[in-house]
């Protein structure tokens, strides 16, 4: 049985192009998990026919709302719609438990105090160290993107498949290590040619493309100036990249 990755949301924080916020659903033989869970993730998953109750783990790259803000709704859904009983692990940067709990209480006062039928646990990444989260092996590499806590690119291995993801960041050589030998490297391409602090441009990715040694490089988290050029990006044979869209499914 192959591992599949479904792009539930591929958008930027402003919903450019009508795209939903970052959320990748990974269905592997041994487990099912999310990489990031932006504010619109719950409807994004349901629109793809994905039952949130099947998710065992959520891996977070950083603590911005378009990457973790869907968790209060995810937990509320688990309590009131599915009567979830299986444990849910949320794994992220230092301070993840406090930030998620605060968000839950802001959106739905008292939600963190509700007695749940499932165990909700938090695990913190340690930059550069590989952690075992059930059958998943995760190596976080710190990147350049202020978010009130360290931000990470992730290298995730499960059942012999390696998925790499840049998270949000400006160029850093850490991305070379993250992408090396991966079956799939998801890479933000926020702008086309404008160098915006703490984010990647298509032109910078193009300049570094030969160093990104992954089997497949897929662009995501694009704003309007990139989305308007999608046909020419896809046809750029020298660049050799694919482009994510909401609902895109990759078999790995």
Steps between C-alpha positions, in 0.01 A plus 500: 500500500659832398516817703286782366515873570190709437530877485198609703617862491779661296431870555672792663363679810288734284319231303655605170324341205225373729734234636461367852778525755784254541406143584649177364335166579728196494351151490771238554461126558579533871345838591316808379611853583491866403787733426375841611139584574416853386184678608294364208620140532185340639277596203792429266527142626126442484483641146749228398298226670763457772369411846694701762437221751751284311786744569729375775767772503534864394851628421538878509780693331436824687247690705330737257124476466506390137703199610347403835178703538273213394573299813230654725238406239660157454474431874143633519401274210657202677302571816159575351474326164705183506514424873866427443667248733835442328791714628606813312861616510600852405871541432661838444745769605577588863191656658259310277281379788459849645430666164245243385327497838481880501352498150240243604398717794484819290283344231284290735538615863523203731581249223836402651324412828242269345548138602574310180443140406838495326851572617637827358877518537771742392860429402764767434756476221868545571675659203733266314401192701300214352198407710284188484130578505345156480615360164594847374857631512519880492811715470433874542749750356471855627430754226465879469143601576414681827182359654538553875681165523756318286373418151599177330525326167414134549641177368245226566560130439227237532485146362806556284373824343657840569301821469678831543335837550659844515232657719521877465850643469735712296785310336722310741743219423307289751256434215769310311527250787122482542440419132796265448378166367136565591227338295311831502609849602221750561646847466332833560523742208331804647603759240618484141804728496458739792723415794265520797664454841448156653351350182624333181458629147472288187814665361701407811376143486595491132851621585538226763310225316808290418575473874156364587563130455148363538321269259217752464483869592151641544429872545237618749396804711488732198363851482331662198814594304606134493153360438458726196805336342418136570482385135850624425637357826366154423649515150845609623688176428829635634341572838340152524239571766137413557236728647263413783133585492223434749402138453818387323591145598848351478573127513845438645 
